[in-house]
Amino acid sequence: MTDKAGFAVGGWRNRVVEIPAQDAEKPTVLEFRGGWFTSQYHLEVLETVQGQESVGPCLATLMGLGPERFVLPAGCDRVRVRRFITRGNSIAHGPWHLRYVPIEELTKLSKYEVKGKHCSLLRHSGPRANLRFEWDSGNGGALFFRSFTDEEELPLTQDQALRGTAALPSEGLLRIQGYGRWRLRLVSGGR
């Protein structure tokens, strides 16, 4: 097995992927991406409990080029890439890619506006702060925060929030869940 820094795999079909050992001090961020004419795939945790293998939570859903970035749960050493078919999906199969992403590569939140679309994972490298967010298109979305020292993900907004201000309690990762274009920036007044 390769070390985490050089971890990258890909394929065209369903596959179980072994993940290199994680650093206990930092979250492990992975990126799941498709290629041209990519089918639809789920990336699911494989868990072994009392010698029985079972499928855990879905970490990411790929429905096109992607990418989708996510935090790997602690102790997870295997994931399953599974293709699924929806009505009207005429593509037999397409490529997928999974790679390790250093936290420093994630877009950093700042006082300057950050724009994006759909689901994303960003980093906050400062102290407690307020985050102003607005969805420009789509039906809004939800924001979740995870500090670098805690595995618990904290919901910052209700589902389908269109605009508002949310408090970032410390340094950590901001997960944006939803579809459409959004923009956000840090504003003064963190408590």
C-alpha positions in Angstrom: 0.0 0.0 0.0 1.2 3.5 -0.9 1.6 6.3 1.6 -1.2 8.8 1.9 0.6 11.7 0.1 0.8 9.7 -3.1 -2.6 8.0 -2.9 -4.6 8.1 -6.2 -6.6 5.3 -7.8 -9.2 5.1 -10.5 -11.3 2.7 -12.5 -14.3 2.1 -14.7 -16.4 -0.2 -12.6 -17.4 -1.2 -9.1 -14.4 -1.7 -6.9 -13.3 -1.9 -3.2 -10.4 0.5 -2.5 -8.0 0.2 0.4 -7.1 3.6 2.0 -3.6 4.2 3.5 -3.3 4.8 7.2 -4.7 8.1 8.4 -2.9 10.8 10.4 -4.5 10.9 13.8 -3.9 14.7 14.2 -5.5 15.9 10.9 -8.7 14.9 9.0 -8.1 12.9 5.8 -9.6 14.6 2.8 -10.3 12.7 -0.4 -11.6 13.8 -3.8 -13.9 11.7 -5.9 -14.0 12.8 -9.5 -15.5 11.5 -12.8 -14.3 11.7 -16.4 -16.0 12.5 -19.6 -19.2 10.5 -20.0 -19.0 9.3 -16.5 -21.8 7.2 -15.1 -23.2 7.7 -11.6 -21.3 6.3 -8.7 -21.7 6.1 -4.9 -18.6 6.0 -2.6 -19.5 4.0 0.5 -17.6 3.1 3.7 -17.0 -0.6 4.2 -17.1 -1.6 7.9 -16.1 -4.9 9.6 -17.9 -5.6 12.9 -17.4 -8.9 14.6 -15.9 -10.4 11.5 -18.9 -9.4 9.3 -18.5 -6.9 6.5 -21.2 -4.3 6.0 -21.7 -1.2 4.0 -21.6 2.0 6.1 -22.6 5.6 5.1 -22.4 7.0 1.6 -19.5 9.5 1.6 -20.0 11.0 -1.9 -22.2 10.7 -5.0 -20.7 11.3 -8.4 -23.0 12.3 -11.2 -20.7 13.7 -13.9 -17.3 15.2 -13.9 -17.3 16.1 -10.2 -15.2 16.6 -8.1 -16.7 16.0 -4.7 -14.4 16.4 -1.7 -15.1 14.9 1.7 -13.6 14.0 5.0 -12.9 10.3 5.5 -14.3 9.0 8.9 -11.6 8.0 11.5 -10.7 4.4 11.3 -12.0 3.9 7.8 -9.5 1.9 5.7 -11.7 0.7 2.9 -14.4 2.2 0.7 -16.5 0.7 -2.1 -17.1 2.5 -5.4 -20.5 1.3 -6.7 -22.2 2.3 -9.9 -25.9 3.0 -9.9 -28.3 3.6 -12.7 -31.2 6.1 -13.0 -34.0 6.1 -15.4 -32.8 7.5 -18.8 -29.1 6.9 -18.0 -27.8 5.6 -21.4 -24.1 5.4 -20.5 -22.9 1.8 -19.8 -20.0 2.9 -17.5 -17.4 5.6 -17.3 -14.2 6.4 -15.4 -13.9 7.6 -11.8 -10.8 8.8 -9.9 -10.1 9.0 -6.1 -7.2 10.8 -4.6 -5.9 12.2 -1.3 -6.1 16.0 -1.0 -3.8 17.9 1.4 -5.8 20.3 3.6 -3.5 23.1 2.3 -5.0 22.6 -1.2 -8.5 23.4 -0.1 -9.8 26.9 -0.8 -9.2 29.1 2.3 -12.0 31.3 3.6 -11.1 35.0 4.0 -12.6 38.5 4.1 -12.6 38.4 0.3 -15.6 36.8 -1.4 -15.3 33.1 -2.3 -17.6 31.9 -5.1 -18.5 28.3 -6.1 -21.3 26.0 -7.1 -22.8 22.8 -5.8 -21.1 20.8 -3.0 -17.7 21.9 -1.8 -15.2 21.6 1.1 -13.3 24.7 2.3 -10.9 25.4 5.1 -11.0 28.1 7.8 -7.5 28.8 9.3 -8.3 31.6 11.7 -10.0 32.0 15.1 -13.7 32.2 15.7 -15.4 34.2 12.9 -18.7 34.9 11.3 -19.4 33.7 7.8 -21.8 35.5 5.5 -23.3 33.2 2.8 -25.7 33.6 -0.1 -27.0 31.2 -2.7 -27.4 33.0 -6.1 -29.2 30.1 -7.8 -30.8 26.8 -7.0 -32.8 26.1 -3.9 -30.2 27.0 -1.3 -28.3 24.6 0.7 -26.8 23.7 4.1 -23.4 24.4 5.8 -21.6 22.1 8.2 -18.4 22.7 10.2 -15.8 20.3 11.6 -12.9 21.5 13.7 -9.5 20.0 13.1 -9.6 18.6 16.7 -13.1 17.1 16.7 -14.7 14.5 14.5 -18.2 15.7 15.2 -19.8 17.7 12.3 -21.7 20.7 13.5 -24.7 22.0 11.3 -24.4 25.7 10.9 -27.7 26.3 8.9 -31.0 24.6 8.3 -31.5 22.8 5.0 -32.3 25.0 2.0 -31.0 28.2 3.6 -30.7 30.9 1.0 -28.7 33.6 2.8 -27.6 34.6 6.3 -24.7 34.6 8.7 -23.2 31.5 10.5 -20.6 31.4 13.3 -17.4 29.4 12.7 -16.2 28.4 16.2 -12.5 27.7 15.4 -10.1 26.5 12.7 -11.6 23.7 10.7 -13.4 22.5 7.5 -16.6 24.0 6.1 -18.7 21.6 4.1 -21.2 23.1 1.7 -24.1 20.8 0.7 -26.6 21.8 -2.0 -26.9 22.6 -5.7 -26.6 26.0 -7.4 -24.2 28.9 -7.2 -23.1 30.3 -3.9 -20.8 33.0 -2.5 -19.5 33.5 1.0 -17.0 35.6 3.0 -15.8 36.1 6.5 -17.1 39.2 8.3 -16.1 40.8 11.5 -17.9 40.2 14.8 -17.1 36.6 15.6 -18.0 35.8 19.3 
